[in-house]
Amino acid sequence: MTEIKPLNQLIGELQERAKELNCLYKIQEILNEPNISIEQACYGLLKSMPPGWQYPDICEVEIKIAQGTFKTFGFEDSKWTLSADIKAQEREFGQVKVMYNEIRPKAYQGPFLKEELKLINSIAESLGLFLLHLELKKVFEKNAKNQVQDKSSDWKIILDMLSHTDPKLLIRLSRKMINTLCWSN
């Protein structure tokens, strides 16, 4: 038999989900900004993340990536920490951490809600895709400058970009291209 929750508890849970959704919307808005730098994006995330957590007044954030470590003013390691690896295309770019600087009641994982674990994982995934996109953009721009634009150089740019970012995908595509060329003759 399902448990019937009191109205106040349901309203509280819905308010928490609304905070989490607003946080995700703000994160996506920042990461989808066309010409935003990595530093600007990270500082935007630091500002936007705490309001998405259950206790925003004691919530601090740290983002560690190759370009540096970005953290809110009061961030210090504590035992009340939630973290997620920043990954994309099987590559690790760093880590994002959220911590509380005061004790709070026990929840799903320490003082953190189950939905907050999902939230930090979503943020880490979005940030990983953002960093991968910037990396691919750099490779493409570098190759576009170095090569004269003609039909054969288009393929060279794509193959060079794949070899620098995802060697496994390059091998799969090469095999398919060879197979296609063999069957078309």
C-alpha positions in Angstrom: 0.0 0.0 0.0 1.4 3.4 -0.9 2.0 5.9 1.8 -0.1 9.1 1.7 2.1 12.1 2.3 0.8 15.2 4.1 0.1 18.2 1.9 2.9 20.3 3.5 5.5 17.6 2.8 4.3 17.3 -0.9 4.5 21.1 -1.3 8.0 21.1 0.2 9.2 18.4 -2.1 7.7 20.2 -5.1 9.5 23.4 -4.1 12.8 21.5 -3.9 12.3 20.1 -7.4 11.5 23.6 -8.7 14.7 24.9 -7.3 16.6 22.0 -9.0 15.0 22.7 -12.3 15.6 26.4 -12.1 19.3 25.6 -11.4 19.5 23.3 -14.4 17.8 25.9 -16.6 20.3 28.6 -15.5 23.3 26.2 -16.0 22.1 25.4 -19.6 21.6 29.1 -20.3 25.2 29.8 -19.2 26.7 26.9 -21.1 24.7 27.7 -24.3 26.0 31.3 -24.4 27.7 31.5 -27.9 31.0 33.2 -27.1 31.4 32.5 -23.4 34.9 31.7 -22.1 35.7 28.7 -19.9 36.4 31.1 -17.0 33.1 33.0 -17.5 31.2 29.7 -17.6 32.8 28.4 -14.4 32.1 31.6 -12.5 28.5 31.6 -13.8 28.1 28.0 -12.5 29.6 28.9 -9.1 26.9 31.6 -8.8 24.0 29.5 -10.2 24.5 26.2 -8.4 24.0 26.9 -4.7 20.3 28.0 -5.1 19.5 24.6 -6.5 20.4 22.8 -3.3 18.3 22.2 -0.3 20.4 24.5 1.9 21.7 27.2 -0.4 22.8 29.5 2.5 25.5 27.1 3.6 26.3 25.6 0.1 29.7 26.1 -1.5 30.9 24.9 -4.9 34.3 24.0 -6.4 35.0 23.2 -10.1 38.4 21.6 -10.9 39.4 21.4 -14.6 42.7 21.7 -16.6 42.2 25.4 -16.9 42.2 25.9 -13.2 40.3 25.5 -10.0 37.2 27.7 -9.5 35.4 27.9 -6.1 33.0 30.0 -4.2 34.4 32.3 -1.5 33.7 30.0 1.5 34.7 26.7 -0.1 36.7 24.4 2.2 36.7 20.6 2.1 34.3 19.2 4.6 32.8 15.8 5.4 29.5 17.0 3.9 30.6 16.9 0.2 28.9 15.7 -2.9 31.0 15.4 -6.1 30.8 14.2 -9.7 33.4 13.7 -12.4 33.2 16.0 -15.4 33.3 13.6 -18.4 32.4 13.5 -22.1 33.2 11.0 -24.8 35.0 8.7 -22.3 37.4 11.6 -21.4 37.6 13.0 -17.9 37.9 16.8 -17.8 37.8 17.3 -14.0 35.4 17.3 -11.1 32.7 19.4 -9.6 32.0 19.4 -5.8 29.2 20.8 -3.7 29.6 21.0 0.1 27.8 22.2 3.1 29.9 24.1 5.7 27.5 23.2 8.6 25.9 20.0 9.7 22.4 19.2 8.4 20.0 16.3 9.0 20.8 13.0 7.3 19.1 12.5 3.9 19.9 10.1 0.9 23.7 10.6 0.9 24.8 12.4 4.0 22.8 15.7 4.1 22.1 15.6 0.3 18.9 14.5 -1.3 18.7 11.8 -4.0 17.7 14.4 -6.5 20.7 16.5 -5.6 22.9 13.6 -6.6 21.2 13.6 -10.0 21.5 17.3 -10.2 25.3 17.4 -9.7 25.7 14.5 -12.2 23.6 16.5 -14.8 25.7 19.6 -14.2 28.9 17.7 -14.5 27.7 16.1 -17.8 26.7 19.4 -19.2 30.0 21.0 -18.3 31.9 18.0 -19.9 30.0 18.4 -23.1 30.6 22.2 -23.0 34.4 21.6 -22.6 34.5 19.0 -25.3 32.6 21.4 -27.7 35.2 24.1 -27.0 38.0 21.7 -27.6 36.6 20.5 -30.9 35.9 24.1 -31.9 39.6 24.9 -31.3 40.8 22.0 -33.4 38.4 22.8 -36.2 39.4 26.5 -36.2 43.1 25.6 -36.2 42.7 23.2 -39.1 40.6 25.7 -41.0 43.3 28.3 -40.8 46.1 25.9 -41.8 44.6 24.4 -44.9 43.3 25.7 -48.1 39.6 25.1 -48.5 38.9 22.5 -51.2 37.0 19.2 -51.2 40.0 17.1 -50.3 41.0 19.4 -47.4 37.4 19.1 -45.9 38.0 15.4 -45.3 41.5 16.1 -43.9 40.1 18.5 -41.4 37.4 16.0 -40.3 39.9 13.2 -40.0 42.5 15.3 -38.2 39.8 16.5 -35.8 38.7 12.9 -35.1 42.3 11.7 -34.6 42.9 14.5 -32.0 39.6 13.9 -30.1 38.3 10.4 -30.5 40.7 7.8 -32.0 38.2 4.9 -31.6 35.6 6.8 -33.6 38.2 7.5 -36.3 39.0 3.8 -36.6 35.3 2.9 -36.9 34.7 5.5 -39.5 37.8 4.5 -41.5 36.7 0.9 -41.6 33.2 1.8 -42.8 34.7 4.1 -45.5 37.0 1.4 -46.7 34.2 -1.1 -46.7 32.0 1.3 -48.6 34.7 2.1 -51.2 35.4 -1.7 -51.8 31.7 -2.4 -52.4 31.1 0.6 -54.6 33.7 -0.6 -57.2 
